């Protein structure tokens, strides 16, 4: 049995981007072939509406990664009071 290494696919960053434009979440493939949306800083699976985003198909992981990154960017771009 061959083992697979986990790897993270992160969004491409552009030079001169603002902190709120940086992708916080990426996707990684697990040893069983499923995909996880994870925080690129902590490695923990992302949490969306109370569910950890793991055990996913690649297409679903890609789509949910876009969603959680957009929500995170909007949260960071909103001025705090």
Residue pairs with C-beta under 8 A, 6 or more apart in sequence:
3 31
4 29
4 30
4 31
4 33
6 28
6 29
6 30
6 31
7 28
7 29
8 26
8 27
8 28
8 38
8 40
9 26
9 27
9 28
10 23
10 26
10 40
11 23
11 26
11 69
13 22
13 23
14 21
19 76
20 73
20 76
20 77
21 73
23 40
23 69
24 39
24 40
24 41
24 68
24 69
24 72
25 37
25 38
25 39
25 40
25 46
25 65
25 68
25 69
25 72
26 37
26 38
26 40
26 65
27 35
27 36
27 37
27 38
27 58
27 61
27 62
27 65
28 35
28 36
28 38
29 35
29 58
30 36
30 54
30 55
34 54
34 55
34 56
34 57
35 54
35 56
35 57
35 58
35 60
35 61
36 45
36 53
36 54
36 55
36 56
36 61
37 45
37 46
37 48
37 53
37 54
37 56
37 61
37 64
37 65
37 68
38 44
38 45
38 46
38 53
39 45
39 46
45 52
45 53
45 54
46 52
46 53
46 64
46 65
46 68
47 53
48 64
48 67
48 68
53 61
53 64
53 65
53 68
56 64
